[in-house]
Amino acid sequence: MATKEVPVVIIHETIVKSWLRDISTFALFAALIGVGWLLDSGAMQWMGAIIAFITILTRANGLHKKNRKSISEARQFLDDLEAGRV
């Protein structure tokens, strides 16, 4: 069964919200690797490292920014969404 992609539009994000998002991402890495270390689980440590590596590569390649739009592009996108063209 094919799943339908639902567009998510973030209208406003402050610097503080961005920093909190980055801190929570780092906390996820630290938790995965740290819990793996505490439990002496090499697999969990490796998975934490792999997830961190993939996230860092994604951000370095700019893939997380491909859906960012200027104000006029965002207005056009919302108009198209409202009209059912997206």
Contacts in CASP RR format, 6 or more apart in sequence:
PFRMAT RR
TARGET T0000
AUTHOR 0000-0000-0000
METHOD contacts of the structure
MODEL  1
MATKEVPVVIIHETIVKSWLRDISTFALFAALIGVGWLLDSGAMQWMGAI
IAFITILTRANGLHKKNRKSISEARQFLDDLEAGRV
7 77 0 8 1.000
7 81 0 8 1.000
7 86 0 8 1.000
9 74 0 8 1.000
9 77 0 8 1.000
9 78 0 8 1.000
9 81 0 8 1.000
11 74 0 8 1.000
25 55 0 8 1.000
28 51 0 8 1.000
29 48 0 8 1.000
29 51 0 8 1.000
29 52 0 8 1.000
29 55 0 8 1.000
32 44 0 8 1.000
32 45 0 8 1.000
32 47 0 8 1.000
32 48 0 8 1.000
32 51 0 8 1.000
33 44 0 8 1.000
33 45 0 8 1.000
33 48 0 8 1.000
33 49 0 8 1.000
33 52 0 8 1.000
34 45 0 8 1.000
35 41 0 8 1.000
35 44 0 8 1.000
36 42 0 8 1.000
36 44 0 8 1.000
36 45 0 8 1.000
37 45 0 8 1.000
58 64 0 8 1.000
69 77 0 8 1.000
77 86 0 8 1.000
80 86 0 8 1.000
END
